Amino acid sequence: MKNLICILTLTFLIISACTTPKTISEKAPAAIPTIKTIPEQLAQAQLDAYNGHDLEAFLKPYAEDVKVYQFPNTLQFEGKETMRKNYQFLENTPDLHCELVNRIVEGNTIIDHENVTIDKDKPPFKAIAIYKIKDGKIAEVYFIQ
């Protein structure tokens, strides 16, 4: 009887060890949404801050001399301080939200397809943002609407 209990206990422990949920790092890569690159981390950080209405966190990933364009090459403004002034609305637009529809990462370029809501009583508008990363910061942004 003692041997049977030992065998059953040992069998239970082996089965438990084999079926214990794996840690995130042990799961298959396709099963885990991951941020693959520093450029993608920068794009995601500014998106998260945008949706959190946090202007200072939003500005953090951008280069001091960031250039913002209307696609393909119309310069809208330049510099983080000008961006700070232009994005003050983040802090006082409670319905503002950007839904990421799709993201393409190719080297130092991130292309985000977005649905942007400004007022919850109005339909969102579609936008595409292209981020160019240089020296670990977002150096250029191109918007298509």
N, C-alpha and C positions, 0 to 999 in steps of 0.2 A: 504494500500500500504506500509506504514511504517512497519507493522508487517511482510509482505511478504519479504521485504528487510532484516529485522533483522533475519528472519528464514533462508533465503538464505545465508547470511553472516555467521551465526552461523554454518550452515551445511558445508559451505566451510572450515571454520576453523577446524572443527572436522575432516573432510576428510583429510585436509592437515596434521594435527597432526598425524593421523593414518598412513599416507603414507610417512612421512618424512623419508629419508634414515637413517638407524641406524648408530651409531658410531661403530668403529671397535670392541670395547669391547662388544657391544650388539649383534653382528653377531654370527651365529652358529659357534662353534669351527672348524667344518670341512671346512667351507668356508674361513678360514683365515690360510695362512701358518704361523706357529709359530715355534719359537725355544723353545723347551720344557724344556731343562735342561742346567745347566752350562756346562757340558761336550760338549753338542752340540754347545753352544755359542763359546766355545774355538775352536772347529773344524772349525766352520764357520768363525771366526775372522781370523784364519791363512789362510784359503782358500781365503777370500776376499783380504787379504794383498798380498798373492801370485799372484793373478790375477791383483792386483794393482801395482805389482813390487816394493813393499815397504818392504825392508828387515827388518827394525827395527820393524815395525808393525807385520810382519810375525813371528818374534822371541818372541814377547811379551807373547803369550799364553803358551810358553814352559817353563818347569822347568829348572833351572840352570844345573842340572845333567841329562838332557834328554838323553835317549838311543834310537838310531835308528837302527833297525834291517832289514835285508833281511829275509823275512818269511821263515822258522818258527823261527829260533833262531840264525842266524848269525849276530853278532854285527858288524855294519858298522862303527859307531862312537858314542862317548859319549860327552855330554856337550854342552851348548849353544854357547860357543865361537867357538868350532869346527864346530857347525852347521852354525854359522855366516860365517865362511870361506868357507864351502861347498856350501852355498846358495848365494854367491856373484853374481852368474849368473842371479838371479832375476832382478837385476838392469840394466843388459845390454843384455837382450834377449827380444826384443820388441814384438815378436810374441807369447811368452810364455803365455799359457792360460790353465787352468784346468776347464773342464766342469764336474760338479757333475751330474752323471747319477742316482745314488741312494744312499740313506743314511739310515743306520740302527742304531738306538740308543738303547742300552741295558745297563742300569745302567751307569757305568763309562767307558763304551766301545763304541766307535763310529767306524762304518765300512763304509767307503766311496768307492763307485765304481766310477771311474773317466775316462774321456777321456782327455789325456794331449797332447796339441799341443806345439811343440817347434819351428817349422818352418811352416808358413802358406802354404808353397808349398809342404809340406810332410803330409801324413795322420797322425792323432793323434794315440797315442798308449794307450792301455787300462791298467789301474792300479787299484789296491786296496790298500787303506791305512787303517790301523787299529790303532786307537788312544786309549791309556789307560790313563785315567785321575786319578791323585792322588793329594790330597791337593790343588785342584783348579787350577792345571796346567797340561799340556800334559807332562806326565812323560816317556812314551814309545810310539814309532811308529814302526809299522811293515809294510813293503811294499811287495806287491806281484805283479810281472809283468809277 
